[in-house]
Amino acid sequence: MDAWTAALLDPTRPPPAGLKTWNGSDPLVRFNVYRNNVVVSLCEALADTFPVTQAILGQETFWAVARAYLDAGNLPDSPQLVRYGATFPAFLATLPFVDRFPYLPDLSALEYAYVQAFHAADAAVLDPTVLQHALTQPEQLPNVRFVFHPSVAVIASRHPIATLWHAYHETADAIAFSQTAASIEPRAEPTWVVRSEETVYVIPVTPADARCLAALHHGEPLGTAVERAAADEASAYDPAALFALLLRHGALTQLILPETPGSNPTTGEMP
Protein backbone atom coordinates (compact mmCIF):
# COMPACT_ATOMS: atom_id res chain seq x y z
CA MET A 1 0.00 0.00 0.00
CA ASP A 2 1.58 3.33 -1.02
CA ALA A 3 1.75 6.41 1.22
CA TRP A 4 -1.17 8.12 -0.51
CA THR A 5 -3.50 5.13 -0.10
CA ALA A 6 -2.39 4.54 3.48
CA ALA A 7 -3.11 8.17 4.38
CA LEU A 8 -6.43 8.04 2.56
CA LEU A 9 -7.70 5.10 4.59
CA ASP A 10 -6.18 5.93 7.98
CA PRO A 11 -7.62 9.09 9.57
CA THR A 12 -4.75 9.19 12.09
CA ARG A 13 -2.18 9.81 9.35
CA PRO A 14 -1.30 13.25 8.02
CA PRO A 15 -2.05 14.01 4.37
CA PRO A 16 0.62 13.08 1.81
CA ALA A 17 3.64 15.34 1.76
CA GLY A 18 3.51 18.23 -0.68
CA LEU A 19 -0.28 18.41 -0.79
CA LYS A 20 -1.48 21.98 -1.37
CA THR A 21 -4.79 23.74 -1.81
CA TRP A 22 -5.48 26.42 -4.39
CA ASN A 23 -6.39 29.05 -1.78
CA GLY A 24 -3.74 28.24 0.81
CA SER A 25 -6.16 26.70 3.32
CA ASP A 26 -5.27 23.73 5.50
CA PRO A 27 -4.95 20.72 3.13
CA LEU A 28 -5.91 18.33 5.94
CA VAL A 29 -9.47 19.71 5.97
CA ARG A 30 -9.91 19.10 2.25
CA PHE A 31 -8.15 15.74 2.44
CA ASN A 32 -10.46 14.57 5.25
CA VAL A 33 -13.47 15.30 3.04
CA TYR A 34 -11.89 13.21 0.30
CA ARG A 35 -11.13 10.46 2.83
CA ASN A 36 -14.73 10.32 3.93
CA ASN A 37 -16.05 10.25 0.36
CA VAL A 38 -13.78 7.35 -0.60
CA VAL A 39 -14.64 5.26 2.46
CA VAL A 40 -18.37 5.90 2.16
CA SER A 41 -18.41 5.11 -1.57
CA LEU A 42 -16.62 1.78 -1.01
CA CYS A 43 -18.92 0.81 1.87
CA GLU A 44 -21.92 1.75 -0.26
CA ALA A 45 -20.59 -0.41 -3.08
CA LEU A 46 -20.44 -3.37 -0.68
CA ALA A 47 -23.93 -2.65 0.59
CA ASP A 48 -25.24 -2.57 -3.00
CA THR A 49 -23.62 -5.92 -3.79
CA PHE A 50 -24.58 -7.65 -0.52
CA PRO A 51 -28.09 -6.41 0.39
CA VAL A 52 -29.22 -9.71 1.94
CA THR A 53 -26.10 -9.89 4.08
CA GLN A 54 -26.78 -6.32 5.23
CA ALA A 55 -30.40 -7.18 6.02
CA ILE A 56 -29.31 -10.09 8.21
CA LEU A 57 -26.57 -8.22 10.06
CA GLY A 58 -28.35 -4.89 10.25
CA GLN A 59 -27.07 -1.72 8.64
CA GLU A 60 -24.90 -0.58 11.56
CA THR A 61 -23.12 -3.91 11.95
CA PHE A 62 -22.75 -4.37 8.20
CA TRP A 63 -21.10 -0.96 7.79
CA ALA A 64 -18.75 -1.71 10.70
CA VAL A 65 -17.79 -4.97 8.97
CA ALA A 66 -17.37 -3.16 5.64
CA ARG A 67 -15.03 -0.64 7.28
CA ALA A 68 -13.06 -3.47 8.90
CA TYR A 69 -12.78 -5.07 5.45
CA LEU A 70 -11.26 -1.83 4.15
CA ASP A 71 -8.95 -1.48 7.13
CA ALA A 72 -7.67 -5.00 6.45
CA GLY A 73 -6.33 -3.75 3.12
CA ASN A 74 -9.09 -5.08 0.88
CA LEU A 75 -9.19 -2.38 -1.78
CA PRO A 76 -10.67 -2.42 -5.29
CA ASP A 77 -8.46 -3.92 -7.99
CA SER A 78 -10.73 -2.69 -10.78
CA PRO A 79 -12.19 0.73 -11.63
CA GLN A 80 -15.58 -1.04 -11.88
CA LEU A 81 -17.03 -1.02 -8.36
CA VAL A 82 -19.39 -3.88 -9.27
CA ARG A 83 -16.25 -6.06 -9.17
CA TYR A 84 -15.41 -4.96 -5.63
CA GLY A 85 -15.96 -7.45 -2.83
CA ALA A 86 -14.79 -10.74 -4.36
CA THR A 87 -13.00 -11.60 -1.10
CA PHE A 88 -15.74 -10.27 1.18
CA PRO A 89 -17.35 -13.72 1.72
CA ALA A 90 -14.00 -15.18 2.83
CA PHE A 91 -13.47 -12.17 5.10
CA LEU A 92 -16.86 -12.74 6.71
CA ALA A 93 -15.89 -16.33 7.45
CA THR A 94 -13.00 -15.06 9.64
CA LEU A 95 -15.21 -12.98 11.95
CA PRO A 96 -16.05 -14.65 15.28
CA PHE A 97 -19.65 -13.41 15.48
CA VAL A 98 -20.48 -15.03 12.12
CA ASP A 99 -20.75 -18.34 14.01
CA ARG A 100 -24.27 -17.14 14.77
CA PHE A 101 -24.92 -16.99 11.01
CA PRO A 102 -23.06 -20.00 9.58
CA TYR A 103 -24.74 -19.56 6.20
CA LEU A 104 -23.54 -15.98 5.76
CA PRO A 105 -20.25 -16.56 3.85
CA ASP A 106 -22.00 -18.81 1.31
CA LEU A 107 -24.95 -16.45 1.03
CA SER A 108 -22.67 -13.49 0.37
CA ALA A 109 -20.80 -15.56 -2.23
CA LEU A 110 -24.15 -16.10 -3.94
CA GLU A 111 -24.87 -12.38 -3.84
CA TYR A 112 -21.51 -11.58 -5.42
CA ALA A 113 -22.07 -14.22 -8.11
CA TYR A 114 -25.47 -12.70 -8.87
CA VAL A 115 -24.00 -9.24 -9.49
CA GLN A 116 -21.19 -10.66 -11.62
CA ALA A 117 -23.70 -12.67 -13.66
CA PHE A 118 -25.72 -9.55 -14.34
CA HIS A 119 -22.64 -7.78 -15.73
CA ALA A 120 -21.06 -10.80 -17.46
CA ALA A 121 -20.27 -10.73 -21.16
CA ASP A 122 -22.79 -11.99 -23.69
CA ALA A 123 -22.13 -15.27 -25.46
CA ALA A 124 -23.96 -17.33 -28.06
CA VAL A 125 -25.61 -20.35 -26.45
CA LEU A 126 -25.08 -23.93 -27.55
CA ASP A 127 -27.31 -25.13 -30.38
CA PRO A 128 -29.25 -28.11 -28.93
CA THR A 129 -28.73 -30.01 -32.17
CA VAL A 130 -24.99 -30.11 -31.40
CA LEU A 131 -25.76 -32.00 -28.19
CA GLN A 132 -28.17 -34.24 -30.05
CA HIS A 133 -25.39 -35.06 -32.52
CA ALA A 134 -23.04 -35.92 -29.65
CA LEU A 135 -25.63 -38.32 -28.24
CA THR A 136 -25.36 -40.33 -31.46
CA GLN A 137 -21.73 -41.07 -30.54
CA PRO A 138 -22.14 -42.67 -27.09
CA GLU A 139 -18.61 -44.06 -27.13
CA GLN A 140 -17.27 -40.49 -27.06
CA LEU A 141 -19.66 -39.05 -24.46
CA PRO A 142 -17.46 -39.76 -21.39
CA ASN A 143 -14.79 -37.49 -22.90
CA VAL A 144 -17.10 -34.63 -23.91
CA ARG A 145 -16.36 -31.27 -22.30
CA PHE A 146 -18.53 -28.15 -22.14
CA VAL A 147 -17.88 -24.42 -22.16
CA PHE A 148 -20.26 -22.45 -19.97
CA HIS A 149 -21.81 -19.03 -20.39
CA PRO A 150 -19.65 -16.36 -18.66
CA SER A 151 -22.46 -15.64 -16.20
CA VAL A 152 -22.51 -19.13 -14.69
CA ALA A 153 -21.29 -19.65 -11.13
CA VAL A 154 -21.71 -22.62 -8.81
CA ILE A 155 -21.85 -22.27 -5.01
CA ALA A 156 -21.58 -25.55 -3.13
CA SER A 157 -23.30 -24.83 0.18
CA ARG A 158 -24.49 -26.82 3.17
CA HIS A 159 -26.98 -24.06 3.93
CA PRO A 160 -30.30 -22.92 2.36
CA ILE A 161 -28.75 -19.93 0.60
CA ALA A 162 -31.08 -19.89 -2.42
CA THR A 163 -34.13 -20.00 -0.15
CA LEU A 164 -32.75 -17.12 1.92
CA TRP A 165 -31.90 -15.12 -1.20
CA HIS A 166 -35.36 -15.59 -2.70
CA ALA A 167 -37.03 -14.86 0.66
CA TYR A 168 -35.30 -11.48 0.84
CA HIS A 169 -36.21 -10.49 -2.71
CA GLU A 170 -39.80 -11.65 -2.34
CA THR A 171 -40.47 -10.16 1.11
CA ALA A 172 -41.87 -6.67 1.52
CA ASP A 173 -39.98 -5.48 4.60
CA ALA A 174 -37.08 -6.25 6.91
CA ILE A 175 -39.23 -7.55 9.78
CA ALA A 176 -41.06 -10.00 7.53
CA PHE A 177 -37.75 -11.16 6.07
CA SER A 178 -36.26 -11.71 9.54
CA GLN A 179 -39.25 -13.85 10.49
CA THR A 180 -39.00 -15.83 7.27
CA ALA A 181 -35.24 -16.33 7.63
CA ALA A 182 -35.67 -17.56 11.21
CA SER A 183 -38.20 -20.17 10.09
CA ILE A 184 -36.10 -21.71 7.30
CA GLU A 185 -34.89 -25.16 8.24
CA PRO A 186 -31.14 -25.83 7.94
CA ARG A 187 -30.29 -27.99 4.94
CA ALA A 188 -27.72 -28.31 2.19
CA GLU A 189 -28.73 -26.26 -0.83
CA PRO A 190 -26.06 -26.09 -3.55
CA THR A 191 -26.95 -23.27 -5.90
CA TRP A 192 -25.96 -22.04 -9.31
CA VAL A 193 -26.42 -18.70 -11.04
CA VAL A 194 -26.93 -17.96 -14.73
CA ARG A 195 -28.10 -15.01 -16.81
CA SER A 196 -30.57 -15.89 -19.50
CA GLU A 197 -31.28 -12.92 -21.78
CA GLU A 198 -31.83 -10.04 -19.31
CA THR A 199 -32.69 -12.10 -16.23
CA VAL A 200 -30.32 -13.61 -13.67
CA TYR A 201 -31.60 -16.86 -12.17
CA VAL A 202 -30.69 -18.28 -8.76
CA ILE A 203 -31.37 -22.01 -8.92
CA PRO A 204 -30.93 -24.61 -6.15
CA VAL A 205 -29.96 -28.12 -7.25
CA THR A 206 -29.45 -31.50 -5.62
CA PRO A 207 -26.01 -32.29 -4.16
CA ALA A 208 -25.43 -34.83 -6.96
CA ASP A 209 -26.34 -32.31 -9.68
CA ALA A 210 -24.15 -29.73 -7.95
CA ARG A 211 -21.13 -32.07 -8.02
CA CYS A 212 -21.70 -32.83 -11.70
CA LEU A 213 -22.23 -29.17 -12.55
CA ALA A 214 -19.16 -28.00 -10.65
CA ALA A 215 -16.96 -30.60 -12.34
CA LEU A 216 -18.24 -29.67 -15.81
CA HIS A 217 -17.86 -25.97 -15.04
CA HIS A 218 -14.22 -26.62 -14.08
CA GLY A 219 -13.62 -28.21 -17.47
CA GLU A 220 -13.69 -31.86 -16.48
CA PRO A 221 -15.08 -34.36 -19.03
CA LEU A 222 -18.62 -35.65 -18.70
CA GLY A 223 -17.54 -39.12 -17.58
CA THR A 224 -15.54 -37.74 -14.67
CA ALA A 225 -18.35 -35.34 -13.75
CA VAL A 226 -20.88 -38.17 -13.62
CA GLU A 227 -18.53 -40.20 -11.43
CA ARG A 228 -18.22 -37.29 -9.02
CA ALA A 229 -21.98 -36.84 -8.99
CA ALA A 230 -22.53 -40.53 -8.22
CA ALA A 231 -20.31 -40.37 -5.13
CA ASP A 232 -22.36 -40.95 -1.96
CA GLU A 233 -25.48 -41.68 -4.04
CA ALA A 234 -27.47 -44.84 -3.35
CA SER A 235 -28.39 -45.33 -7.01
CA ALA A 236 -26.90 -44.58 -10.41
CA TYR A 237 -26.75 -40.91 -11.34
CA ASP A 238 -28.53 -39.68 -14.47
CA PRO A 239 -27.53 -36.17 -15.64
CA ALA A 240 -30.50 -35.83 -18.03
CA ALA A 241 -32.52 -33.52 -15.76
CA LEU A 242 -29.48 -31.30 -15.14
CA PHE A 243 -28.79 -30.96 -18.86
CA ALA A 244 -32.41 -30.08 -19.54
CA LEU A 245 -32.03 -27.29 -16.98
CA LEU A 246 -28.75 -26.09 -18.49
CA LEU A 247 -30.19 -25.98 -22.01
CA ARG A 248 -33.38 -24.27 -20.87
CA HIS A 249 -31.38 -21.41 -19.35
CA GLY A 250 -28.77 -21.16 -22.10
CA ALA A 251 -25.96 -22.05 -19.70
CA LEU A 252 -23.81 -23.87 -22.28
CA THR A 253 -21.98 -22.20 -25.15
CA GLN A 254 -19.81 -24.98 -26.61
CA LEU A 255 -19.54 -28.74 -26.65
CA ILE A 256 -16.06 -30.11 -27.24
CA LEU A 257 -15.67 -33.68 -28.46
CA PRO A 258 -12.34 -35.52 -28.36
CA GLU A 259 -10.18 -34.64 -31.31
CA THR A 260 -9.76 -37.21 -34.05
CA PRO A 261 -7.66 -36.75 -37.21
CA GLY A 262 -9.41 -34.23 -39.45
CA SER A 263 -12.28 -33.56 -37.03
CA ASN A 264 -13.66 -30.28 -35.73
CA PRO A 265 -12.68 -30.20 -31.98
CA THR A 266 -15.77 -28.14 -31.10
CA THR A 267 -18.37 -30.52 -32.51
CA GLY A 268 -16.43 -33.62 -33.44
CA GLU A 269 -17.81 -33.47 -36.97
CA MET A 270 -15.67 -34.24 -39.98
CA PRO A 271 -14.99 -31.24 -42.25
LODO-869558 format. One line per 4 residues: number of its first residue (from 1); their letters; for each residue x, y, z of C-alpha. Coordinates in steps of 0.5 Angstrom, whole numbers, plus 500, padded with zeros to 3 digits. Layout:
! residues N
NUM = A = X:Y:Z | ...
! end
This chain:
! residues 271
1 = MDAW = 500:500:500 | 503:507:498 | 503:513:502 | 498:516:499
5 = TAAL = 493:510:500 | 495:509:507 | 494:516:509 | 487:516:505
9 = LDPT = 485:510:509 | 488:512:516 | 485:518:519 | 491:518:524
13 = RPPP = 496:520:519 | 497:526:516 | 496:528:509 | 501:526:504
17 = AGLK = 507:531:504 | 507:536:499 | 499:537:498 | 497:544:497
21 = TWNG = 490:547:496 | 489:553:491 | 487:558:496 | 493:556:502
25 = SDPL = 488:553:507 | 489:547:511 | 490:541:506 | 488:537:512
29 = VRFN = 481:539:512 | 480:538:504 | 484:531:505 | 479:529:511
33 = VYRN = 473:531:506 | 476:526:501 | 478:521:506 | 471:521:508
37 = NVVV = 468:521:501 | 472:515:499 | 471:511:505 | 463:512:504
41 = SLCE = 463:510:497 | 467:504:498 | 462:502:504 | 456:504:499
45 = ALAD = 459:499:494 | 459:493:499 | 452:495:501 | 450:495:494
49 = TFPV = 453:488:492 | 451:485:499 | 444:487:501 | 442:481:504
53 = TQAI = 448:480:508 | 446:487:510 | 439:486:512 | 441:480:516
57 = LGQE = 447:484:520 | 443:490:520 | 446:497:517 | 450:499:523
61 = TFWA = 454:492:524 | 455:491:516 | 458:498:516 | 462:497:521
65 = VARA = 464:490:518 | 465:494:511 | 470:499:515 | 474:493:518
69 = YLDA = 474:490:511 | 477:496:508 | 482:497:514 | 485:490:513
73 = GNLP = 487:492:506 | 482:490:502 | 482:495:496 | 479:495:489
77 = DSPQ = 483:492:484 | 479:495:478 | 476:501:477 | 469:498:476
81 = LVRY = 466:498:483 | 461:492:481 | 468:488:482 | 469:490:489
85 = GATF = 468:485:494 | 470:479:491 | 474:477:498 | 469:479:502
89 = PAFL = 465:473:503 | 472:470:506 | 473:476:510 | 466:475:513
93 = ATLP = 468:467:515 | 474:470:519 | 470:474:524 | 468:471:531
97 = FVDR = 461:473:531 | 459:470:524 | 459:463:528 | 451:466:530
101 = FPYL = 450:466:522 | 454:460:519 | 451:461:512 | 453:468:512
105 = PDLS = 459:467:508 | 456:462:503 | 450:467:502 | 455:473:501
109 = ALEY = 458:469:496 | 452:468:492 | 450:475:492 | 457:477:489
113 = AYVQ = 456:472:484 | 449:475:482 | 452:482:481 | 458:479:477
117 = AFHA = 453:475:473 | 449:481:471 | 455:484:469 | 458:478:465
121 = ADAA = 459:479:458 | 454:476:453 | 456:469:449 | 452:465:444
125 = VLDP = 449:459:447 | 450:452:445 | 445:450:439 | 442:444:442
129 = TVLQ = 443:440:436 | 450:440:437 | 448:436:444 | 444:432:440
133 = HALT = 449:430:435 | 454:428:441 | 449:423:444 | 449:419:437
137 = QPEQ = 457:418:439 | 456:415:446 | 463:412:446 | 465:419:446
141 = LPNV = 461:422:451 | 465:420:457 | 470:425:454 | 466:431:452
145 = RFVF = 467:437:455 | 463:444:456 | 464:451:456 | 459:455:460
149 = HPSV = 456:462:459 | 461:467:463 | 455:469:468 | 455:462:471
153 = AVIA = 457:461:478 | 457:455:482 | 456:455:490 | 457:449:494
157 = SRHP = 453:450:500 | 451:446:506 | 446:452:508 | 439:454:505
161 = IATL = 442:460:501 | 438:460:495 | 432:460:500 | 434:466:504
165 = WHAY = 436:470:498 | 429:469:495 | 426:470:501 | 429:477:502
169 = HETA = 428:479:495 | 420:477:495 | 419:480:502 | 416:487:503
173 = DAIA = 420:489:509 | 426:487:514 | 422:485:520 | 418:480:515
177 = FSQT = 425:478:512 | 427:477:519 | 421:472:521 | 422:468:515
181 = AASI = 430:467:515 | 429:465:522 | 424:460:520 | 428:457:515
185 = EPRA = 430:450:516 | 438:448:516 | 439:444:510 | 445:443:504
189 = EPTW = 443:447:498 | 448:448:493 | 446:453:488 | 448:456:481
193 = VVRS = 447:463:478 | 446:464:471 | 444:470:466 | 439:468:461
197 = EETV = 437:474:456 | 436:480:461 | 435:476:468 | 439:473:473
201 = YVIP = 437:466:476 | 439:463:482 | 437:456:482 | 438:451:488
205 = VTPA = 440:444:485 | 441:437:489 | 448:435:492 | 449:430:486
209 = DARC = 447:435:481 | 452:441:484 | 458:436:484 | 457:434:477
213 = LAAL = 456:442:475 | 462:444:479 | 466:439:475 | 464:441:468
217 = HHGE = 464:448:470 | 472:447:472 | 473:444:465 | 473:436:467
221 = PLGT = 470:431:462 | 463:429:463 | 465:422:465 | 469:425:471
225 = AVER = 463:429:472 | 458:424:473 | 463:420:477 | 464:425:482
229 = AAAD = 456:426:482 | 455:419:484 | 459:419:490 | 455:418:496
233 = EASA = 449:417:492 | 445:410:493 | 443:409:486 | 446:411:479
237 = YDPA = 447:418:477 | 443:421:471 | 445:428:469 | 439:428:464
241 = ALFA = 435:433:468 | 441:437:470 | 442:438:462 | 435:440:461
245 = LLLR = 436:445:466 | 442:448:463 | 440:448:456 | 433:451:458
249 = HGAL = 437:457:461 | 442:458:456 | 448:456:461 | 452:452:455
253 = TQLI = 456:456:450 | 460:450:447 | 461:443:447 | 468:440:446
257 = LPET = 469:433:443 | 475:429:443 | 480:431:437 | 480:426:432
261 = PGSN = 485:426:426 | 481:432:421 | 475:433:426 | 473:439:429
265 = PTTG = 475:440:436 | 468:444:438 | 463:439:435 | 467:433:433
269 = EMP = 464:433:426 | 469:432:420 | 470:438:416
! end
